[in-house]
Amino acid sequence: MNRRDLFGAMVVGAGVSASLVSAASAQAPAPAAGSRLARILDNGVLRVGTTGDFNPMSFRDTTTNTYQGYDIDALTALAKELDVKVEWVATEWATLTAGLSADRFDIFSGASISIPRARVAAFSVPYAEVGTVPLALKANAGRFADWGAINADGVKVAVSLGTVFEQQARQHFPSATIQAVQSPATGFQEVLAGRADVTITSNIEAASLVNQFKDLEVLVPASELRNRRPLAYVVGQEDLVWLNFVNTWTTLRRTEGFFDDLGHKWLGRA
């Protein structure tokens, strides 16, 4: 084959390839066609279910009557990257999976992963962990350098009677004195009043308490949480395209440190 024939064959081949690509593109469905993702982009609205009672993850600011918090910041950022508006849908914990099934919202603003919930809804990859931390007065924090220091004779640990934290306190501190207080008394109030040395609660509540009561201090860093549970966003099981997008976004932002920054802002993590 001479050079002219070779060039002609290349041109014809290139034309055939271009035609095949064009035909394939014409036959391929639009990206995410029929999914929640496509609908969100078409409508320009991301509907977010949230309870507004999970301070500091999702709570209603009474002065502005707006939702605030860690998850509110995160999903506002998600909507911004989708170039859509956010519609906050008031939701209750007991009906969050039913709300997804009824198509009241597209995503729930973060919940701890559980098997019962996973039976009827889909969880994204985790973006954070919650767990148990000890709290004490700042003036007494030097006595408790770690969890082990709390588990000592003479240390008084106050917890609310009948809660998971009472169970955990008896498990973690067998040598300490466990003071199970009845509602409306709380463990942190016993510490503030000087009737107990330490209380334990979730790192989520602890972050809110230390902001509200400047005399309180979390005794351990985030790396030493106990009884850890992952937090993830909740979506419908039926739409793998939408779930895959939420997983991709969560993974990228977690890798970039976005959720670490939110943890520092809202949960007091160093």
Beta strands, then each sheet from edge to edge (+ up, - down):
strand 1: 45-50
strand 2: 53-54
strand 3: 58-61
strand 4: 66-68
strand 5: 85-90
strand 6: 107-112
strand 7: 122-123
strand 8: 128-137
strand 9: 156-160
strand 10: 177-181
strand 11: 198-202
strand 12: 216-218
strand 13: 226-235
sheet 1: 5+ 1+ 6+ 13- 7+
sheet 2: 5+ 1+ 6+ 13- 8+ 11- 9- 10-
sheet 3: 5+ 1+ 6+ 13- 8+ 12-
sheet 4: 2+ 3- 4+
end
